[in-house]
Amino acid sequence: MPTTTRRKFLANAAASAAASTLFSTTSSAAVGANERVRIGVIGSGKQGKRHQLALSTLPDVKIAYVSDVDEERLGEGVARTGAKGTTDFRRILDDPTIDAVTIVVPDHWHVPAALLALDAGKHVYVEKPCSYNFQEGQMLVKKVRQSKLVFQHGTQSRSSAGMQQAIGLLREGIIGDVLIARCWNWQRRNDIGHRQPSAPPAGVDYDTWVGPAPFLPYQSNRFHYDWHWWYNFGSGGMGNDGVHELDYAMWGLGITELPSAISGVGGIYHFQDDREWPDTMQVSLEYAGKGPNAEPKLLIYEQRLWSTSYPYNVDAGAEFFGPKGKMFLSKRGKFEVFNDDKKRVPIELDGSVKPEVAVNQQNWVDCIKSGNTPNAPIDAAFRTAAAIHLGNISTRLGRTLRFDPQAEKILDDAEATSMLSRKYRKGGHWSVPNLG
C-alpha cells in the first residue's frame, strides 16, 4: 500500500494537470499582479447569479458589467453587483477596460459568445459544456490556441484540492493501473409538461436569445432552464450535470485523447412531456490509448433523471477500478478507497472534494495575471464535451460509432458525421461562427 504525504499529493496533482495540457494558453494580455481584473458576466440567470456572487467574493476582481436579454434578470444582476447593465453583450466586448468575461448562457450560445470575446481580446470563462456540438468545440480549441488568452471551463472540480489529491493517489497507483471508470447522473427532474408557442414575456429580447440557432417560436417550457431538454438549444442531461462526473472520471482514468468507440443506448423512458433529450442513458466510451503498447480504457456513463435510488446515496459520483481495488469519488464530498479484498483503506484527504465556483474562478484570475495554464483548460474541456456529443449521437442513433481520435472523425457513418455540426439560423445572425 503506497504511503503519500500532503506535499507528494500536491506534487502529483500539479504533474497531472501539466500532463493533461496538450497546448499552452499563456496569456498575451496579462493583468498586473496588483491590479483588479475587470470582468463582465454574460448571463444573469440561475448559474449567472452563482457567478456574480462567487466573483463578488474575490478581492482582486471587479464586476464591471452584467448582461442578459431578460430585463428582469438583468435588473437583479445589476442590483446584486452594482455593475453596469446591458441587454447586448457586445457592449461589454467593445469596452477596452474589460479584461475578461464569464459566459453563463444556454449551450447554443457558448462557442459563438466565446469566439466573439476572444476576438475582442478578452480572457474567457465558459460554463459547461464548453460547446454545443463537436465542430464548435474544434473551433473553440483553434481560437484559444491562436489567441493565447486564458480560457477556463466551468468544471470546477478541477480546482478542488481534495479532488486533485485523490487523482494524485490514482496516479501513484493506489489501485494499480486505472482501467475502468463508471460515473453516474441520477436525479428526479421536473416534468416540463405540454405547452404551445406563445408571445415571449415582456422585457425579453427573444430574438437575441435564439441567436445563431435555427429559429423556433417562444414556448415557455423551452425557455429559462428548460432549454436543456431541447435539441435546438441544449445537450441534455449528459451535457447539463453529467459533464461534471464525466470530467473527473476522465481525469482519473488519465485520458489524454479522444475515444475510439462509443456505444450508447437510452431514450425517454419515464417522462411523457415535451422534452426531446433522453431521460435515461447508458454510454460506454473506449479509449485505445497512444502507442503500440497502450492499454485500452473504458468510461461508462449512466443517467436516470427519474430516480433517487442513488449508488452510495449520492446523485452524482464516479468509481475507478484497477487490479488492486477501487476508488469512489463524488463532488458531493465523498471519497473512499477499497483494496482488492473489498476492504476499505483507511486514508483521508487533506482537502474537501466538494467543488466551489469561486475557487475555480480564482484560479482563472490568477492565471490571467501570471499567464499560467488554468486547472480546467481548453484541451480537457474539449475532451469532456466530445464524450458528451459522441455519446448523445450514439444514443440518438442507437448504434455504436467508430471514431478516429487523431483525425477527429467518425468512421463510415455519414448520418452520424452530419450530427457533429449543426445548421445555423436561416438568413444568418451576427453571432453565427465563421466556419471557414
C-alpha positions as a printed Julia matrix, in Angstrom:
436×3 Matrix{Float64}:
   0.0    0.0     0.0
   1.62   3.29   -1.01
   2.07   5.99    1.61
   1.52   9.57    0.48
   2.38  12.85    2.16
   0.47  16.06    1.57
   3.45  17.51   -0.3
   3.54  14.47   -2.56
  -0.23  14.71   -3.09
   0.08  18.26   -4.36
   3.13  17.46   -6.49
   1.2   14.64   -8.13
  -1.78  16.92   -8.74
   0.43  19.54  -10.34
   2.13  16.94  -12.51
  -1.26  15.54  -13.51
  -2.51  18.97  -14.52
   0.63  19.59  -16.56
   0.38  16.22  -18.28
  -3.23  16.82  -19.26
  -2.42  20.05  -21.11
  -1.74  19.49  -24.79
  -1.01  23.1   -25.68
  -0.26  26.4   -24.0
  -2.85  29.01  -23.16
  -0.26  31.52  -21.98
  -1.85  34.95  -21.93
  -0.81  37.71  -24.3
  -2.9   40.2   -22.3
  -1.84  39.57  -18.71
  -3.12  41.9   -15.99
  -0.65  43.32  -13.47
  -0.22  41.32  -10.28
  -1.61  44.14   -8.14
  -4.43  45.15  -10.47
  -8.06  44.14  -10.14
  -9.35  42.13  -13.09
 -12.38  43.86  -14.61
 -14.95  41.25  -15.6
 -18.24  41.22  -17.49
 -20.72  38.47  -16.65
 -22.71  37.44  -19.74
 -25.87  35.87  -18.39
 -27.79  36.63  -15.2
 -29.96  33.55  -14.74
 -29.61  30.77  -12.17
 -25.95  29.98  -12.85
 -25.21  33.59  -13.76
 -26.27  34.56  -10.25
 -23.81  31.99   -8.86
 -21.05  33.53  -10.95
 -21.89  37.01   -9.75
 -21.98  36.0    -6.09
 -18.76  33.98   -6.36
 -16.84  36.68   -8.23
 -18.0   39.23   -5.67
 -16.04  37.35   -3.0
 -12.72  37.63   -4.87
 -10.66  40.61   -3.69
  -8.82  41.1    -6.98
 -11.95  41.17   -9.16
 -14.26  43.99  -10.17
 -17.56  43.01  -11.8
 -17.89  45.9   -14.22
 -20.74  44.67  -16.44
 -23.7   42.31  -16.33
 -25.63  41.3   -19.42
 -28.89  39.47  -20.03
 -31.63  39.55  -22.68
 -34.26  39.34  -19.92
 -34.61  42.82  -18.42
 -35.91  41.43  -15.1
 -32.92  39.16  -14.65
 -30.61  41.92  -15.82
 -32.01  44.28  -13.2
 -31.49  41.68  -10.5
 -27.87  41.22  -11.59
 -27.2   44.94  -11.6
 -28.71  45.31   -8.13
 -26.69  42.32   -6.9
 -23.32  43.57   -8.2
 -23.57  47.32   -8.67
 -22.24  46.82  -12.19
 -23.35  48.4   -15.44
 -26.1   46.51  -17.24
 -26.71  45.83  -20.9
 -29.04  43.59  -22.89
 -26.43  43.36  -25.67
 -23.2   41.72  -24.51
 -21.35  43.21  -27.48
 -21.21  46.44  -25.46
 -19.04  44.56  -22.94
 -16.74  43.32  -25.69
 -16.44  46.84  -27.11
 -15.24  48.26  -23.78
 -11.4   48.34  -23.75
 -11.35  48.47  -19.93
 -12.86  44.97  -19.65
 -10.21  42.28  -19.2
 -12.33  39.14  -19.16
 -15.84  37.7   -19.4
 -17.67  34.75  -17.94
 -20.19  33.17  -20.31
 -23.25  31.82  -18.49
 -25.85  31.42  -21.24
 -27.63  28.46  -22.92
 -25.37  25.87  -24.59
 -26.08  27.03  -28.14
 -24.51  30.4   -27.27
 -21.33  29.11  -25.57
 -18.99  28.99  -28.55
 -20.43  31.92  -30.54
 -20.08  34.18  -27.5
 -16.62  32.81  -26.63
 -15.3   33.33  -30.16
 -16.51  36.93  -30.18
 -14.95  37.53  -26.76
 -11.6   36.04  -27.75
 -11.62  38.1   -30.94
 -12.15  41.16  -28.73
  -9.07  40.23  -26.66
 -10.97  39.13  -23.54
  -9.98  36.22  -21.33
 -12.84  33.73  -21.17
 -14.51  31.51  -18.58
 -17.15  29.32  -20.26
 -19.78  27.33  -18.44
 -20.08  23.64  -19.14
 -20.19  22.07  -21.61
 -17.72  24.26  -23.48
 -19.51  23.65  -26.79
 -22.98  22.89  -28.12
 -21.58  20.38  -30.63
 -18.33  18.73  -31.65
 -17.49  21.04  -34.55
 -17.93  24.15  -32.42
 -15.61  22.58  -29.85
 -12.95  22.23  -32.53
 -13.44  25.87  -33.47
 -13.05  26.95  -29.85
  -9.84  24.94  -29.42
  -8.37  26.59  -32.51
  -9.34  30.09  -31.4
  -7.98  29.67  -27.86
  -4.68  28.4   -29.26
  -4.43  31.33  -31.63
  -5.39  33.97  -29.07
  -3.07  32.86  -26.24
  -5.69  34.24  -23.85
  -6.64  32.4   -20.66
  -9.57  30.0   -21.03
 -11.18  28.31  -18.03
 -14.0   25.76  -18.14
 -16.82  25.61  -15.62
 -15.89  22.1   -14.43
 -14.88  23.4   -11.02
 -13.9   20.01   -9.59
 -10.57  20.56  -11.35
  -9.79  23.26   -8.77
 -10.88  21.23   -5.73
  -7.86  20.48   -3.51
  -9.35  17.18   -2.36
 -10.16  16.09   -5.89
  -6.62  16.94   -7.0
  -5.23  14.85   -4.16
  -7.5   11.9    -4.97
  -6.39  11.99   -8.61
  -2.8   12.12   -7.35
  -3.44   8.87   -5.46
  -4.7    7.22   -8.63
  -1.59   8.39  -10.48
   0.53   6.88   -7.71
  -1.09   3.51   -8.26
  -3.19   3.1    -5.14
  -5.49   0.73   -7.08
  -2.96  -0.19   -9.78
  -3.44   0.89  -13.39
  -6.85   2.52  -13.65
  -8.63   0.61  -16.42
 -12.31   1.47  -15.99
 -14.26   4.42  -14.65
 -18.01   4.38  -14.1
 -19.86   7.61  -13.4
 -23.5    8.5   -12.96
 -26.04  11.28  -13.03
 -29.2   10.12  -11.23
 -31.82  12.54  -10.01
 -35.52  13.22  -10.25
 -36.1   16.04  -12.72
 -39.32  18.01  -13.06
 -41.91  17.25  -15.71
 -41.91  20.19  -18.17
 -45.47  19.48  -19.32
 -47.02  20.27  -22.67
 -47.06  23.82  -23.97
 -47.84  25.69  -27.16
 -45.94  28.59  -28.75
 -46.94  31.99  -27.41
 -45.69  35.56  -27.22
 -42.44  36.0   -25.26
 -42.69  37.68  -21.83
 -42.48  41.45  -21.77
 -38.93  42.71  -21.44
 -37.34  39.67  -23.11
 -35.33  40.02  -26.32
 -36.24  36.55  -27.51
 -34.77  37.04  -30.97
 -31.31  37.54  -29.45
 -31.89  34.65  -27.04
 -32.35  32.32  -30.04
 -29.34  33.98  -31.68
 -27.43  31.66  -34.03
 -29.75  28.65  -33.62
 -32.5   27.85  -36.12
 -35.43  29.98  -35.07
 -38.19  28.39  -33.03
 -41.05  30.48  -31.66
 -41.12  31.15  -27.93
 -42.58  28.38  -25.81
 -42.5   28.57  -22.02
 -41.14  25.06  -21.45
 -38.14  25.55  -23.71
 -37.03  28.86  -22.23
 -35.44  29.55  -18.82
 -33.6   26.38  -17.71
 -35.95  24.03  -19.62
 -33.97  24.76  -22.8
 -31.62  22.0   -21.57
 -34.08  19.34  -22.78
 -34.4   20.56  -26.37
 -32.14  19.59  -29.27
 -32.06  23.12  -30.66
 -30.58  24.73  -27.55
 -29.11  22.21  -25.09
 -27.17  18.96  -24.79
 -29.48  17.03  -22.46
 -28.69  15.57  -19.07
 -25.28  14.36  -20.19
 -24.22  17.91  -21.02
 -26.03  19.58  -18.15
 -24.98  17.71  -14.98
 -23.31  14.55  -16.3
 -20.49  16.71  -17.66
 -19.04  17.14  -14.16
 -18.81  13.42  -13.45
 -17.53  12.66  -16.93
 -14.84  15.29  -16.46
 -13.33  13.95  -13.26
 -13.89  10.35  -14.38
 -11.78  11.04  -17.48
  -9.23  12.88  -15.35
  -8.91   9.89  -13.02
  -8.57   7.49  -15.95
  -5.68   9.58  -17.26
  -7.38  10.16  -20.61
  -5.42  12.47  -22.93
  -7.1   11.62  -26.23
 -10.5   11.19  -27.82
 -12.38   7.86  -27.78
 -12.09   5.2   -30.47
 -15.5    3.56  -29.93
 -18.74   4.94  -28.49
 -21.83   2.89  -27.74
 -24.95   4.47  -26.24
 -28.46   3.26  -25.56
 -31.4    5.0   -23.97
 -34.29   7.31  -24.63
 -37.28   8.88  -22.9
 -38.34   6.04  -20.62
 -40.24   7.89  -17.92
 -41.46  11.36  -18.82
 -44.44  11.99  -21.07
 -43.88  15.69  -21.58
 -42.46  17.77  -24.45
 -38.76  17.08  -23.86
 -36.57  15.76  -26.68
 -33.36  14.64  -24.94
 -33.33  11.22  -23.19
 -34.13  10.89  -19.52
 -32.33   7.52  -19.48
 -28.9    6.69  -20.96
 -26.05   4.24  -20.68
 -22.99   5.18  -22.7
 -19.7    3.31  -22.97
 -16.63   5.01  -24.41
 -13.48   3.04  -25.19
 -10.14   4.85  -25.33
  -7.49   2.94  -27.24
  -4.59   4.91  -25.79
  -1.47   6.15  -27.52
   1.38   3.98  -28.73
   1.59   0.3   -29.71
   1.67  -0.95  -26.11
  -1.05   1.29  -24.74
  -3.75  -0.31  -22.6
  -7.33   0.47  -23.62
  -9.54   2.14  -21.04
 -13.29   2.18  -20.61
 -15.52   5.01  -19.41
 -19.15   4.21  -18.54
 -21.81   6.89  -18.03
 -25.22   6.14  -16.51
 -28.15   8.57  -16.46
 -31.54   8.28  -14.81
 -33.43  11.54  -14.45
 -36.4    9.96  -12.68
 -34.84   8.14   -9.71
 -33.4    8.94   -6.29
 -32.15   5.37   -5.66
 -28.56   6.52   -5.97
 -25.36   4.48   -5.75
 -23.55   5.32   -2.48
 -26.58   7.51   -1.68
 -25.35  10.31   -3.95
 -26.92  11.55   -7.15
 -23.55  12.05   -8.81
 -20.24  10.25   -8.49
 -17.57   8.1   -10.09
 -15.91   4.76   -9.36
 -12.42   3.91  -10.6
 -11.38   0.27  -10.99
  -7.9   -1.21  -11.13
  -6.37  -4.64  -10.4
  -5.58  -3.57   -6.81
  -9.01  -2.23   -5.85
 -11.33   0.68   -6.48
 -11.83   4.34   -5.56
 -15.14   6.18   -5.15
 -15.33   9.95   -5.59
 -18.27  12.33   -5.54
 -18.49  16.09   -5.91
 -20.97  15.84   -3.03
 -17.97  15.47   -0.73
 -17.47  11.7    -0.54
 -14.26   9.7    -1.0
 -13.44   6.05   -0.3
 -10.77   3.56   -1.36
 -11.13  -0.23   -1.22
  -8.42  -2.83   -1.78
  -8.87  -5.92   -3.93
 -10.27  -7.81   -0.92
 -13.09  -5.24   -0.78
 -11.76  -3.84    2.49
 -11.79  -0.09    2.99
  -8.37   1.55    3.04
  -8.08   4.0     5.99
  -6.9    7.1     4.18
  -8.05  10.71    4.37
  -7.54  13.67    2.09
  -6.21  17.0     3.28
  -8.92  18.98    1.5
 -12.56  18.58    0.56
 -13.57  17.06   -2.77
 -16.53  19.43   -2.94
 -16.06  21.91   -5.78
 -16.59  25.66   -5.44
 -17.23  28.07   -8.3
 -15.25  30.84   -6.56
 -12.14  28.64   -6.23
 -12.23  27.8    -9.95
 -12.74  31.46  -10.79
  -9.86  32.49   -8.54
  -7.58  30.05  -10.35
  -8.67  31.64  -13.65
  -7.99  35.15  -12.34
  -4.58  34.08  -11.0
  -3.71  32.69  -14.44
  -4.85  35.88  -16.16
  -2.26  37.68  -14.03
   0.52  35.1   -14.32
  -0.06  33.76  -17.83
  -0.11  30.19  -16.49
  -2.43  27.44  -17.71
  -5.56  27.12  -15.52
  -6.85  23.97  -13.87
  -9.7   23.41  -16.36
  -8.03  24.26  -19.7
  -9.46  24.07  -23.18
  -7.98  20.66  -24.05
  -9.62  18.95  -21.06
 -12.85  20.86  -21.73
 -12.89  19.72  -25.36
 -12.3   16.05  -24.47
 -15.16  16.1   -21.97
 -17.51  17.85  -24.4
 -16.52  15.37  -27.12
 -17.56  12.48  -24.89
 -20.93  14.16  -24.38
 -21.58  14.91  -28.04
 -20.45  11.5   -29.28
 -22.41   9.76  -26.53
 -25.52  11.73  -27.43
 -25.15  10.93  -31.12
 -24.69   7.22  -30.49
 -27.71   7.12  -28.19
 -29.93   9.03  -30.6
 -28.98   6.74  -33.49
 -28.99   3.57  -31.4
 -25.7    2.24  -32.76
 -22.01   2.07  -31.98
 -19.75   4.71  -33.51
 -16.18   4.06  -34.59
 -14.03   7.14  -34.23
 -10.55   8.13  -35.38
  -9.14  10.15  -32.46
  -6.22  11.55  -34.47
  -8.27  12.69  -37.45
 -11.18  13.61  -35.15
 -13.66  11.91  -37.47
 -16.44   9.34  -37.21
 -15.69   6.41  -39.49
 -18.05   5.11  -42.19
 -21.23   6.73  -40.89
 -22.44   9.74  -42.86
 -25.55  10.26  -40.74
 -23.58  10.35  -37.5
 -20.96  12.61  -39.09
 -23.66  15.12  -40.04
 -24.58  15.37  -36.35
 -21.12  16.59  -35.36
 -22.16  20.04  -36.59
 -25.4   21.97  -36.89
 -27.41  24.13  -39.25
 -27.5   27.76  -38.24
 -30.29  30.27  -38.43
 -31.85  30.77  -41.84
 -30.96  34.21  -43.07
 -27.98  34.41  -40.75
 -27.3   36.18  -37.46
 -24.41  38.33  -36.27
 -23.32  35.58  -33.87
 -23.07  32.69  -36.37
 -19.46  31.4   -36.26
 -17.24  31.63  -39.31
 -16.92  28.03  -40.46
 -14.04  28.81  -42.84
